[in-house]
Amino acid sequence: MLLMQFSAAGTDFPSIDTWAPEEIQAHIGFMAEVNAKLVADGELVDGQGLAAPDQAKIVRAGSDGAPVVTEGPFAETKEFLAGFWIVDCDSPERAVAIAAHISTAPGPGGRPLNMPIEVRPVMSAPPLEM
């Protein structure tokens, strides 16, 4: 799984809500090209962008089992998950290569964002021995 992280504080790059419309379109176009290539190569299992953190809800079960809902992530949250890809690759090195390419998505002025992409294997089953 490839996890795309963004910084709400804008410490890595300017917040996307400050980008010009053509910069946003270039970014989205790049992601569409990435997805199309992964499909053509037979590597894409799924991939989705996620809504902004202000639309998130944190849910826990209350003492009676009923859901207790808190709006959005905690205010001090500075980074958030912006999207993900699940890829089926021949090797961990291939997953790293895909993540490195995604990291170069264009941002303001067309410059590569070099955003962090977390690469994490998806477990198919718990380990046999603990």
A tleap script that builds the chain and sets N, CA, C and O, in Angstrom:
source leaprc.protein.ff14SB
mol = sequence {
  NMET LEU LEU MET GLN PHE SER ALA ALA GLY
  THR ASP PHE PRO SER ILE ASP THR TRP ALA
  PRO GLU GLU ILE GLN ALA HIE ILE GLY PHE
  MET ALA GLU VAL ASN ALA LYS LEU VAL ALA
  ASP GLY GLU LEU VAL ASP GLY GLN GLY LEU
  ALA ALA PRO ASP GLN ALA LYS ILE VAL ARG
  ALA GLY SER ASP GLY ALA PRO VAL VAL THR
  GLU GLY PRO PHE ALA GLU THR LYS GLU PHE
  LEU ALA GLY PHE TRP ILE VAL ASP CYS ASP
  SER PRO GLU ARG ALA VAL ALA ILE ALA ALA
  HIE ILE SER THR ALA PRO GLY PRO GLY GLY
  ARG PRO LEU ASN MET PRO ILE GLU VAL ARG
  PRO VAL MET SER ALA PRO PRO LEU GLU CMET
}
set mol.1.N position { 0.853 -1.168 0.000 }
set mol.1.CA position { 0.000 0.000 0.000 }
set mol.1.C position { 0.891 1.220 0.000 }
set mol.1.O position { 1.864 1.286 0.751 }
set mol.2.N position { 0.565 2.183 -0.836 }
set mol.2.CA position { 1.285 3.443 -0.916 }
set mol.2.C position { 0.385 4.516 -0.325 }
set mol.2.O position { -0.735 4.717 -0.794 }
set mol.3.N position { 0.866 5.201 0.696 }
set mol.3.CA position { 0.074 6.188 1.422 }
set mol.3.C position { 0.632 7.587 1.166 }
set mol.3.O position { 1.797 7.860 1.456 }
set mol.4.N position { -0.195 8.457 0.626 }
set mol.4.CA position { 0.228 9.816 0.302 }
set mol.4.C position { -0.084 10.728 1.485 }
set mol.4.O position { -1.245 10.913 1.850 }
set mol.5.N position { 0.963 11.295 2.077 }
set mol.5.CA position { 0.832 12.175 3.228 }
set mol.5.C position { 0.886 13.630 2.782 }
set mol.5.O position { 1.659 13.986 1.892 }
set mol.6.N position { 0.073 14.458 3.398 }
set mol.6.CA position { 0.147 15.908 3.179 }
set mol.6.C position { 0.285 16.580 4.529 }
set mol.6.O position { -0.109 16.023 5.553 }
set mol.7.N position { 0.838 17.761 4.528 }
set mol.7.CA position { 1.002 18.528 5.754 }
set mol.7.C position { -0.019 19.647 5.789 }
set mol.7.O position { -0.035 20.511 4.912 }
set mol.8.N position { -0.871 19.631 6.802 }
set mol.8.CA position { -1.858 20.699 6.970 }
set mol.8.C position { -1.182 22.022 7.292 }
set mol.8.O position { -1.725 23.090 7.008 }
set mol.9.N position { -0.019 21.951 7.873 }
set mol.9.CA position { 0.707 23.170 8.242 }
set mol.9.C position { 1.401 23.794 7.035 }
set mol.9.O position { 1.899 24.916 7.121 }
set mol.10.N position { 1.437 23.084 5.922 }
set mol.10.CA position { 2.084 23.607 4.727 }
set mol.10.C position { 3.588 23.706 4.878 }
set mol.10.O position { 4.234 24.514 4.211 }
set mol.11.N position { 4.147 22.884 5.756 }
set mol.11.CA position { 5.587 22.965 5.988 }
set mol.11.C position { 6.380 22.355 4.841 }
set mol.11.O position { 7.502 22.786 4.575 }
set mol.12.N position { 5.821 21.360 4.154 }
set mol.12.CA position { 6.529 20.716 3.057 }
set mol.12.C position { 6.356 21.481 1.746 }
set mol.12.O position { 7.298 21.578 0.959 }
set mol.13.N position { 5.172 22.018 1.507 }
set mol.13.CA position { 4.849 22.766 0.315 }
set mol.13.C position { 3.556 23.518 0.585 }
set mol.13.O position { 2.837 23.176 1.524 }
set mol.14.N position { 3.241 24.525 -0.205 }
set mol.14.CA position { 2.038 25.314 0.060 }
set mol.14.C position { 0.769 24.469 -0.001 }
set mol.14.O position { 0.666 23.540 -0.802 }
set mol.15.N position { -0.181 24.797 0.844 }
set mol.15.CA position { -1.472 24.104 0.875 }
set mol.15.C position { -2.127 24.181 -0.498 }
set mol.15.O position { -2.062 25.211 -1.169 }
set mol.16.N position { -2.761 23.079 -0.913 }
set mol.16.CA position { -3.336 23.004 -2.259 }
set mol.16.C position { -4.418 24.059 -2.482 }
set mol.16.O position { -4.680 24.429 -3.627 }
set mol.17.N position { -5.046 24.545 -1.426 }
set mol.17.CA position { -6.068 25.575 -1.612 }
set mol.17.C position { -5.481 26.935 -1.997 }
set mol.17.O position { -6.224 27.883 -2.251 }
set mol.18.N position { -4.146 27.030 -2.041 }
set mol.18.CA position { -3.495 28.261 -2.496 }
set mol.18.C position { -2.972 28.139 -3.933 }
set mol.18.O position { -2.461 29.112 -4.487 }
set mol.19.N position { -3.098 26.954 -4.535 }
set mol.19.CA position { -2.584 26.740 -5.889 }
set mol.19.C position { -3.521 27.355 -6.916 }
set mol.19.O position { -4.722 27.484 -6.678 }
set mol.20.N position { -2.964 27.731 -8.055 }
set mol.20.CA position { -3.758 28.205 -9.186 }
set mol.20.C position { -4.527 27.017 -9.784 }
set mol.20.O position { -4.067 25.879 -9.695 }
set mol.21.N position { -5.675 27.270 -10.381 }
set mol.21.CA position { -6.460 26.170 -10.963 }
set mol.21.C position { -5.663 25.298 -11.938 }
set mol.21.O position { -5.830 24.079 -11.946 }
set mol.22.N position { -4.804 25.906 -12.755 }
set mol.22.CA position { -4.027 25.103 -13.711 }
set mol.22.C position { -2.999 24.222 -12.996 }
set mol.22.O position { -2.646 23.156 -13.499 }
set mol.23.N position { -2.515 24.657 -11.827 }
set mol.23.CA position { -1.587 23.836 -11.051 }
set mol.23.C position { -2.311 22.626 -10.457 }
set mol.23.O position { -1.764 21.524 -10.421 }
set mol.24.N position { -3.523 22.836 -9.999 }
set mol.24.CA position { -4.331 21.724 -9.469 }
set mol.24.C position { -4.639 20.739 -10.589 }
set mol.24.O position { -4.556 19.527 -10.388 }
set mol.25.N position { -4.995 21.250 -11.775 }
set mol.25.CA position { -5.291 20.383 -12.918 }
set mol.25.C position { -4.068 19.576 -13.322 }
set mol.25.O position { -4.188 18.395 -13.646 }
set mol.26.N position { -2.887 20.199 -13.309 }
set mol.26.CA position { -1.659 19.472 -13.657 }
set mol.26.C position { -1.397 18.362 -12.641 }
set mol.26.O position { -0.986 17.262 -13.011 }
set mol.27.N position { -1.632 18.646 -11.374 }
set mol.27.CA position { -1.441 17.648 -10.317 }
set mol.27.C position { -2.408 16.473 -10.503 }
set mol.27.O position { -2.000 15.313 -10.447 }
set mol.28.N position { -3.668 16.776 -10.721 }
set mol.28.CA position { -4.679 15.734 -10.919 }
set mol.28.C position { -4.383 14.950 -12.195 }
set mol.28.O position { -4.545 13.730 -12.223 }
set mol.29.N position { -3.952 15.639 -13.250 }
set mol.29.CA position { -3.596 14.956 -14.496 }
set mol.29.C position { -2.445 13.984 -14.300 }
set mol.29.O position { -2.456 12.882 -14.849 }
set mol.30.N position { -1.453 14.390 -13.518 }
set mol.30.CA position { -0.322 13.510 -13.211 }
set mol.30.C position { -0.819 12.253 -12.505 }
set mol.30.O position { -0.409 11.145 -12.850 }
set mol.31.N position { -1.697 12.418 -11.522 }
set mol.31.CA position { -2.216 11.261 -10.780 }
set mol.31.C position { -3.024 10.340 -11.706 }
set mol.31.O position { -2.958 9.117 -11.576 }
set mol.32.N position { -3.773 10.917 -12.625 }
set mol.32.CA position { -4.533 10.108 -13.586 }
set mol.32.C position { -3.583 9.300 -14.471 }
set mol.32.O position { -3.851 8.136 -14.770 }
set mol.33.N position { -2.473 9.916 -14.890 }
set mol.33.CA position { -1.467 9.203 -15.701 }
set mol.33.C position { -0.824 8.069 -14.906 }
set mol.33.O position { -0.612 6.978 -15.436 }
set mol.34.N position { -0.516 8.327 -13.637 }
set mol.34.CA position { 0.042 7.283 -12.765 }
set mol.34.C position { -0.923 6.103 -12.706 }
set mol.34.O position { -0.523 4.953 -12.889 }
set mol.35.N position { -2.190 6.396 -12.450 }
set mol.35.CA position { -3.187 5.329 -12.338 }
set mol.35.C position { -3.337 4.563 -13.647 }
set mol.35.O position { -3.435 3.336 -13.641 }
set mol.36.N position { -3.357 5.276 -14.764 }
set mol.36.CA position { -3.501 4.616 -16.069 }
set mol.36.C position { -2.319 3.682 -16.339 }
set mol.36.O position { -2.510 2.578 -16.849 }
set mol.37.N position { -1.109 4.111 -16.003 }
set mol.37.CA position { 0.063 3.251 -16.201 }
set mol.37.C position { 0.012 2.035 -15.294 }
set mol.37.O position { 0.334 0.928 -15.726 }
set mol.38.N position { -0.392 2.225 -14.033 }
set mol.38.CA position { -0.498 1.087 -13.120 }
set mol.38.C position { -1.542 0.085 -13.610 }
set mol.38.O position { -1.347 -1.123 -13.480 }
set mol.39.N position { -2.641 0.573 -14.167 }
set mol.39.CA position { -3.661 -0.309 -14.739 }
set mol.39.C position { -3.077 -1.054 -15.932 }
set mol.39.O position { -3.219 -2.273 -16.032 }
set mol.40.N position { -2.416 -0.327 -16.841 }
set mol.40.CA position { -1.833 -0.943 -18.042 }
set mol.40.C position { -0.795 -1.995 -17.678 }
set mol.40.O position { -0.666 -3.005 -18.369 }
set mol.41.N position { -0.050 -1.761 -16.590 }
set mol.41.CA position { 0.971 -2.712 -16.152 }
set mol.41.C position { 0.394 -3.844 -15.287 }
set mol.41.O position { 1.123 -4.741 -14.863 }
set mol.42.N position { -0.917 -3.792 -15.034 }
set mol.42.CA position { -1.559 -4.832 -14.230 }
set mol.42.C position { -1.193 -4.775 -12.753 }
set mol.42.O position { -1.277 -5.787 -12.056 }
set mol.43.N position { -0.782 -3.591 -12.263 }
set mol.43.CA position { -0.328 -3.468 -10.881 }
set mol.43.C position { -1.330 -2.780 -9.961 }
set mol.43.O position { -1.209 -2.899 -8.741 }
set mol.44.N position { -2.310 -2.068 -10.497 }
set mol.44.CA position { -3.238 -1.327 -9.647 }
set mol.44.C position { -4.345 -2.239 -9.130 }
set mol.44.O position { -5.074 -2.854 -9.909 }
set mol.45.N position { -4.460 -2.317 -7.812 }
set mol.45.CA position { -5.569 -3.021 -7.175 }
set mol.45.C position { -6.662 -2.010 -6.856 }
set mol.45.O position { -7.836 -2.248 -7.140 }
set mol.46.N position { -6.276 -0.879 -6.265 }
set mol.46.CA position { -7.209 0.197 -5.950 }
set mol.46.C position { -6.404 1.441 -5.623 }
set mol.46.O position { -5.234 1.347 -5.253 }
set mol.47.N position { -7.006 2.572 -5.755 }
set mol.47.CA position { -6.387 3.832 -5.380 }
set mol.47.C position { -7.466 4.886 -5.261 }
set mol.47.O position { -8.370 4.951 -6.094 }
set mol.48.N position { -7.375 5.715 -4.228 }
set mol.48.CA position { -8.396 6.733 -4.006 }
set mol.48.C position { -7.780 7.952 -3.359 }
set mol.48.O position { -6.880 7.840 -2.527 }
set mol.49.N position { -8.268 9.111 -3.742 }
set mol.49.CA position { -7.972 10.330 -2.999 }
set mol.49.C position { -8.978 10.416 -1.867 }
set mol.49.O position { -10.090 9.899 -1.979 }
set mol.50.N position { -8.600 11.053 -0.799 }
set mol.50.CA position { -9.476 11.175 0.359 }
set mol.50.C position { -9.925 12.619 0.535 }
set mol.50.O position { -9.209 13.550 0.166 }
set mol.51.N position { -11.109 12.800 1.099 }
set mol.51.CA position { -11.629 14.136 1.377 }
set mol.51.C position { -10.738 14.831 2.392 }
set mol.51.O position { -9.948 14.189 3.085 }
set mol.52.N position { -10.871 16.136 2.473 }
set mol.52.CA position { -10.074 16.942 3.397 }
set mol.52.C position { -10.333 16.522 4.850 }
set mol.52.O position { -11.407 16.015 5.174 }
set mol.53.N position { -9.344 16.738 5.713 }
set mol.53.CA position { -9.494 16.338 7.113 }
set mol.53.C position { -10.702 16.942 7.811 }
set mol.53.O position { -11.226 16.348 8.753 }
set mol.54.N position { -11.163 18.131 7.362 }
set mol.54.CA position { -12.312 18.730 8.036 }
set mol.54.C position { -13.602 17.955 7.788 }
set mol.54.O position { -14.627 18.242 8.406 }
set mol.55.N position { -13.557 16.975 6.888 }
set mol.55.CA position { -14.714 16.126 6.647 }
set mol.55.C position { -14.596 14.778 7.359 }
set mol.55.O position { -15.488 13.935 7.260 }
set mol.56.N position { -13.491 14.582 8.075 }
set mol.56.CA position { -13.250 13.316 8.768 }
set mol.56.C position { -14.039 13.246 10.072 }
set mol.56.O position { -14.376 14.268 10.671 }
set mol.57.N position { -14.321 12.035 10.489 }
set mol.57.CA position { -14.962 11.774 11.769 }
set mol.57.C position { -14.164 10.682 12.474 }
set mol.57.O position { -13.746 9.705 11.852 }
set mol.58.N position { -13.958 10.855 13.766 }
set mol.58.CA position { -13.326 9.835 14.592 }
set mol.58.C position { -14.455 9.134 15.330 }
set mol.58.O position { -15.259 9.789 15.994 }
set mol.59.N position { -14.527 7.813 15.223 }
set mol.59.CA position { -15.628 7.053 15.824 }
set mol.59.C position { -15.068 6.035 16.811 }
set mol.59.O position { -14.118 5.310 16.516 }
set mol.60.N position { -15.675 6.002 17.973 }
set mol.60.CA position { -15.366 5.000 19.000 }
set mol.60.C position { -16.689 4.450 19.509 }
set mol.60.O position { -17.725 5.109 19.434 }
set mol.61.N position { -16.635 3.255 20.017 }
set mol.61.CA position { -17.828 2.696 20.648 }
set mol.61.C position { -17.917 3.232 22.069 }
set mol.61.O position { -16.936 3.198 22.813 }
set mol.62.N position { -19.088 3.726 22.445 }
set mol.62.CA position { -19.314 4.178 23.812 }
set mol.62.C position { -19.482 2.989 24.740 }
set mol.62.O position { -19.468 1.842 24.293 }
set mol.63.N position { -19.641 3.254 26.021 }
set mol.63.CA position { -19.771 2.174 27.006 }
set mol.63.C position { -20.977 1.291 26.733 }
set mol.63.O position { -20.993 0.122 27.117 }
set mol.64.N position { -21.997 1.848 26.065 }
set mol.64.CA position { -23.182 1.053 25.723 }
set mol.64.C position { -23.088 0.452 24.322 }
set mol.64.O position { -24.037 -0.169 23.845 }
set mol.65.N position { -21.939 0.638 23.663 }
set mol.65.CA position { -21.750 0.104 22.316 }
set mol.65.C position { -22.207 1.050 21.216 }
set mol.65.O position { -21.934 0.801 20.042 }
set mol.66.N position { -22.898 2.133 21.572 }
set mol.66.CA position { -23.364 3.104 20.574 }
set mol.66.C position { -22.177 3.935 20.088 }
set mol.66.O position { -21.254 4.191 20.861 }
set mol.67.N position { -22.184 4.359 18.824 }
set mol.67.CA position { -21.068 5.150 18.319 }
set mol.67.C position { -20.966 6.518 18.984 }
set mol.67.O position { -21.970 7.201 19.186 }
set mol.68.N position { -19.749 6.902 19.316 }
set mol.68.CA position { -19.439 8.240 19.802 }
set mol.68.C position { -18.592 8.882 18.711 }
set mol.68.O position { -17.503 8.402 18.398 }
set mol.69.N position { -19.094 9.960 18.137 }
set mol.69.CA position { -18.463 10.571 16.970 }
set mol.69.C position { -17.851 11.918 17.347 }
set mol.69.O position { -18.503 12.761 17.963 }
set mol.70.N position { -16.593 12.104 16.968 }
set mol.70.CA position { -15.891 13.376 17.129 }
set mol.70.C position { -15.615 13.896 15.729 }
set mol.70.O position { -15.176 13.148 14.856 }
set mol.71.N position { -15.870 15.171 15.520 }
set mol.71.CA position { -15.651 15.759 14.205 }
set mol.71.C position { -14.169 15.920 13.919 }
set mol.71.O position { -13.428 16.482 14.725 }
set mol.72.N position { -13.748 15.429 12.779 }
set mol.72.CA position { -12.408 15.637 12.254 }
set mol.72.C position { -11.281 15.168 13.147 }
set mol.72.O position { -11.499 14.772 14.292 }
set mol.73.N position { -10.056 15.218 12.605 }
set mol.73.CA position { -8.894 14.863 13.414 }
set mol.73.C position { -8.664 15.936 14.469 }
set mol.73.O position { -9.245 17.019 14.403 }
set mol.74.N position { -7.832 15.636 15.420 }
set mol.74.CA position { -7.535 16.603 16.469 }
set mol.74.C position { -6.932 17.856 15.871 }
set mol.74.O position { -6.231 17.793 14.860 }
set mol.75.N position { -7.199 18.985 16.485 }
set mol.75.CA position { -6.745 20.277 15.952 }
set mol.75.C position { -5.234 20.337 15.790 }
set mol.75.O position { -4.735 21.004 14.883 }
set mol.76.N position { -4.504 19.652 16.654 }
set mol.76.CA position { -3.037 19.713 16.568 }
set mol.76.C position { -2.469 18.816 15.475 }
set mol.76.O position { -1.255 18.790 15.273 }
set mol.77.N position { -3.321 18.081 14.768 }
set mol.77.CA position { -2.851 17.227 13.683 }
set mol.77.C position { -2.241 18.102 12.592 }
set mol.77.O position { -2.893 19.012 12.081 }
set mol.78.N position { -0.996 17.824 12.241 }
set mol.78.CA position { -0.310 18.619 11.233 }
set mol.78.C position { -0.203 17.884 9.903 }
set mol.78.O position { -0.085 18.518 8.854 }
set mol.79.N position { -0.243 16.562 9.935 }
set mol.79.CA position { -0.165 15.774 8.711 }
set mol.79.C position { -1.387 14.896 8.617 }
set mol.79.O position { -1.962 14.493 9.628 }
set mol.80.N position { -1.780 14.602 7.384 }
set mol.80.CA position { -2.953 13.759 7.193 }
set mol.80.C position { -2.790 12.917 5.942 }
set mol.80.O position { -2.018 13.254 5.044 }
set mol.81.N position { -3.520 11.828 5.897 }
set mol.81.CA position { -3.522 10.940 4.751 }
set mol.81.C position { -4.398 11.551 3.666 }
set mol.81.O position { -5.589 11.778 3.880 }
set mol.82.N position { -3.812 11.818 2.503 }
set mol.82.CA position { -4.533 12.465 1.418 }
set mol.82.C position { -5.048 11.475 0.378 }
set mol.82.O position { -5.970 11.790 -0.374 }
set mol.83.N position { -4.461 10.287 0.331 }
set mol.83.CA position { -4.891 9.283 -0.636 }
set mol.83.C position { -4.038 8.046 -0.511 }
set mol.83.O position { -3.073 8.003 0.252 }
set mol.84.N position { -4.417 7.030 -1.283 }
set mol.84.CA position { -3.684 5.771 -1.211 }
set mol.84.C position { -3.795 5.004 -2.513 }
set mol.84.O position { -4.710 5.220 -3.308 }
set mol.85.N position { -2.854 4.114 -2.714 }
set mol.85.CA position { -2.874 3.140 -3.798 }
set mol.85.C position { -2.593 1.778 -3.186 }
set mol.85.O position { -1.729 1.649 -2.318 }
set mol.86.N position { -3.305 0.784 -3.627 }
set mol.86.CA position { -2.941 -0.591 -3.315 }
set mol.86.C position { -2.444 -1.171 -4.630 }
set mol.86.O position { -3.177 -1.235 -5.617 }
set mol.87.N position { -1.183 -1.593 -4.624 }
set mol.87.CA position { -0.571 -2.115 -5.833 }
set mol.87.C position { -0.133 -3.555 -5.594 }
set mol.87.O position { 0.209 -3.933 -4.474 }
set mol.88.N position { -0.147 -4.339 -6.638 }
set mol.88.CA position { 0.313 -5.723 -6.600 }
set mol.88.C position { 1.564 -5.780 -7.462 }
set mol.88.O position { 1.485 -5.823 -8.690 }
set mol.89.N position { 2.713 -5.779 -6.808 }
set mol.89.CA position { 4.002 -5.685 -7.498 }
set mol.89.C position { 4.779 -6.986 -7.382 }
set mol.89.O position { 4.510 -7.819 -6.517 }
set mol.90.N position { 5.752 -7.141 -8.277 }
set mol.90.CA position { 6.627 -8.313 -8.244 }
set mol.90.C position { 7.629 -8.264 -7.100 }
set mol.90.O position { 8.148 -9.300 -6.685 }
set mol.91.N position { 7.910 -7.047 -6.579 }
set mol.91.CA position { 8.935 -6.936 -5.539 }
set mol.91.C position { 8.709 -5.679 -4.714 }
set mol.91.O position { 8.045 -4.745 -5.164 }
set mol.92.N position { 9.263 -5.659 -3.505 }
set mol.92.CA position { 9.208 -4.431 -2.705 }
set mol.92.C position { 9.935 -3.273 -3.395 }
set mol.92.O position { 9.547 -2.116 -3.239 }
set mol.93.N position { 10.972 -3.577 -4.146 }
set mol.93.CA position { 11.709 -2.539 -4.855 }
set mol.93.C position { 10.823 -1.848 -5.901 }
set mol.93.O position { 10.936 -0.641 -6.114 }
set mol.94.N position { 9.956 -2.609 -6.542 }
set mol.94.CA position { 9.041 -2.018 -7.520 }
set mol.94.C position { 8.061 -1.074 -6.822 }
set mol.94.O position { 7.765 0.002 -7.343 }
set mol.95.N position { 7.557 -1.463 -5.655 }
set mol.95.CA position { 6.658 -0.585 -4.897 }
set mol.95.C position { 7.365 0.718 -4.533 }
set mol.95.O position { 6.766 1.791 -4.602 }
set mol.96.N position { 8.622 0.628 -4.151 }
set mol.96.CA position { 9.412 1.820 -3.820 }
set mol.96.C position { 9.600 2.696 -5.069 }
set mol.96.O position { 9.530 3.922 -4.975 }
set mol.97.N position { 9.834 2.090 -6.216 }
set mol.97.CA position { 9.998 2.852 -7.461 }
set mol.97.C position { 8.707 3.592 -7.817 }
set mol.97.O position { 8.749 4.749 -8.234 }
set mol.98.N position { 7.564 2.928 -7.654 }
set mol.98.CA position { 6.280 3.581 -7.930 }
set mol.98.C position { 6.087 4.750 -6.969 }
set mol.98.O position { 5.691 5.839 -7.385 }
set mol.99.N position { 6.366 4.527 -5.686 }
set mol.99.CA position { 6.207 5.580 -4.685 }
set mol.99.C position { 7.103 6.781 -5.011 }
set mol.99.O position { 6.674 7.927 -4.877 }
set mol.100.N position { 8.329 6.526 -5.434 }
set mol.100.CA position { 9.245 7.616 -5.777 }
set mol.100.C position { 8.696 8.428 -6.947 }
set mol.100.O position { 8.801 9.654 -6.962 }
set mol.101.N position { 8.113 7.744 -7.921 }
set mol.101.CA position { 7.530 8.457 -9.065 }
set mol.101.C position { 6.333 9.302 -8.619 }
set mol.101.O position { 6.211 10.462 -9.015 }
set mol.102.N position { 5.462 8.732 -7.807 }
set mol.102.CA position { 4.297 9.482 -7.316 }
set mol.102.C position { 4.753 10.714 -6.538 }
set mol.102.O position { 4.117 11.765 -6.612 }
set mol.103.N position { 5.838 10.590 -5.802 }
set mol.103.CA position { 6.369 11.702 -5.008 }
set mol.103.C position { 6.693 12.920 -5.857 }
set mol.103.O position { 6.716 14.041 -5.351 }
set mol.104.N position { 6.945 12.710 -7.148 }
set mol.104.CA position { 7.321 13.819 -8.031 }
set mol.104.C position { 6.124 14.558 -8.617 }
set mol.104.O position { 6.292 15.383 -9.514 }
set mol.105.N position { 4.927 14.279 -8.129 }
set mol.105.CA position { 3.740 14.972 -8.642 }
set mol.105.C position { 3.973 16.478 -8.645 }
set mol.105.O position { 4.563 17.020 -7.710 }
set mol.106.N position { 3.508 17.157 -9.700 }
set mol.106.CA position { 3.762 18.591 -9.784 }
set mol.106.C position { 2.935 19.390 -8.782 }
set mol.106.O position { 1.802 19.038 -8.454 }
set mol.107.N position { 3.533 20.462 -8.313 }
set mol.107.CA position { 2.866 21.401 -7.415 }
set mol.107.C position { 2.908 22.788 -8.022 }
set mol.107.O position { 2.916 22.935 -9.244 }
set mol.108.N position { 2.936 23.804 -7.177 }
set mol.108.CA position { 2.980 25.175 -7.675 }
set mol.108.C position { 4.154 25.403 -8.630 }
set mol.108.O position { 5.284 24.994 -8.365 }
set mol.109.N position { 3.855 26.055 -9.728 }
set mol.109.CA position { 4.879 26.333 -10.725 }
set mol.109.C position { 5.348 25.107 -11.481 }
set mol.109.O position { 6.325 25.171 -12.226 }
set mol.110.N position { 4.649 23.972 -11.295 }
set mol.110.CA position { 5.029 22.735 -11.969 }
set mol.110.C position { 6.193 22.017 -11.329 }
set mol.110.O position { 6.621 20.973 -11.820 }
set mol.111.N position { 6.722 22.564 -10.229 }
set mol.111.CA position { 7.853 21.931 -9.539 }
set mol.111.C position { 7.403 20.651 -8.840 }
set mol.111.O position { 6.307 20.600 -8.283 }
set mol.112.N position { 8.247 19.617 -8.867 }
set mol.112.CA position { 7.906 18.372 -8.157 }
set mol.112.C position { 7.740 18.641 -6.666 }
set mol.112.O position { 8.534 19.359 -6.058 }
set mol.113.N position { 6.694 18.053 -6.089 }
set mol.113.CA position { 6.430 18.248 -4.664 }
set mol.113.C position { 7.394 17.448 -3.782 }
set mol.113.O position { 7.701 17.850 -2.660 }
set mol.114.N position { 7.866 16.309 -4.304 }
set mol.114.CA position { 8.692 15.409 -3.500 }
set mol.114.C position { 8.033 15.105 -2.164 }
set mol.114.O position { 8.682 15.075 -1.118 }
set mol.115.N position { 6.707 14.876 -2.230 }
set mol.115.CA position { 5.944 14.595 -1.014 }
set mol.115.C position { 6.242 13.190 -0.508 }
set mol.115.O position { 6.571 12.302 -1.294 }
set mol.116.N position { 6.129 12.985 0.795 }
set mol.116.CA position { 6.403 11.652 1.332 }
set mol.116.C position { 5.303 10.664 0.941 }
set mol.116.O position { 4.114 10.955 1.071 }
set mol.117.N position { 5.714 9.511 0.469 }
set mol.117.CA position { 4.801 8.410 0.161 }
set mol.117.C position { 5.251 7.233 1.025 }
set mol.117.O position { 6.354 6.713 0.858 }
set mol.118.N position { 4.399 6.829 1.932 }
set mol.118.CA position { 4.719 5.693 2.798 }
set mol.118.C position { 4.425 4.400 2.050 }
set mol.118.O position { 3.359 4.256 1.453 }
set mol.119.N position { 5.362 3.462 2.080 }
set mol.119.CA position { 5.179 2.150 1.462 }
set mol.119.C position { 5.038 1.139 2.596 }
set mol.119.O position { 5.922 1.005 3.442 }
set mol.120.N position { 3.916 0.436 2.596 }
set mol.120.CA position { 3.672 -0.524 3.668 }
set mol.120.C position { 2.988 -1.768 3.097 }
set mol.120.O position { 1.953 -1.659 2.439 }
set mol.121.N position { 3.558 -2.946 3.346 }
set mol.121.CA position { 2.902 -4.176 2.872 }
set mol.121.C position { 1.537 -4.358 3.536 }
set mol.121.O position { 1.347 -4.028 4.706 }
set mol.122.N position { 0.606 -4.885 2.767 }
set mol.122.CA position { -0.704 -5.249 3.303 }
set mol.122.C position { -0.612 -6.690 3.768 }
set mol.122.O position { -0.217 -7.575 3.010 }
set mol.123.N position { -0.980 -6.918 5.019 }
set mol.123.CA position { -0.904 -8.282 5.554 }
set mol.123.C position { -2.081 -9.099 5.023 }
set mol.123.O position { -3.224 -8.642 5.040 }
set mol.124.N position { -1.790 -10.310 4.551 }
set mol.124.CA position { -2.865 -11.174 4.074 }
set mol.124.C position { -3.410 -12.034 5.194 }
set mol.124.O position { -4.552 -12.488 5.131 }
set mol.125.N position { -2.601 -12.262 6.220 }
set mol.125.CA position { -3.026 -13.050 7.367 }
set mol.125.C position { -2.074 -12.746 8.520 }
set mol.125.O position { -0.950 -12.297 8.295 }
set mol.126.N position { -2.512 -12.986 9.740 }
set mol.126.CA position { -1.587 -12.766 10.848 }
set mol.126.C position { -0.419 -13.737 10.783 }
set mol.126.O position { -0.541 -14.818 10.208 }
set mol.127.N position { 0.714 -13.358 11.369 }
set mol.127.CA position { 1.858 -14.277 11.381 }
set mol.127.C position { 1.482 -15.579 12.076 }
set mol.127.O position { 0.688 -15.585 13.016 }
set mol.128.N position { 2.062 -16.684 11.603 }
set mol.128.CA position { 1.756 -17.980 12.184 }
set mol.128.C position { 2.318 -18.111 13.594 }
set mol.128.O position { 1.712 -18.747 14.456 }
set mol.129.N position { 3.475 -17.507 13.820 }
set mol.129.CA position { 4.099 -17.586 15.126 }
set mol.129.C position { 4.207 -16.184 15.707 }
set mol.129.O position { 4.531 -15.225 15.007 }
set mol.130.N position { 3.934 -16.088 16.985 }
set mol.130.CA position { 4.052 -14.781 17.649 }
set mol.130.C position { 5.021 -14.865 18.787 }
set mol.130.O position { 5.259 -13.870 19.471 }
savepdb mol mol.pdb
quit
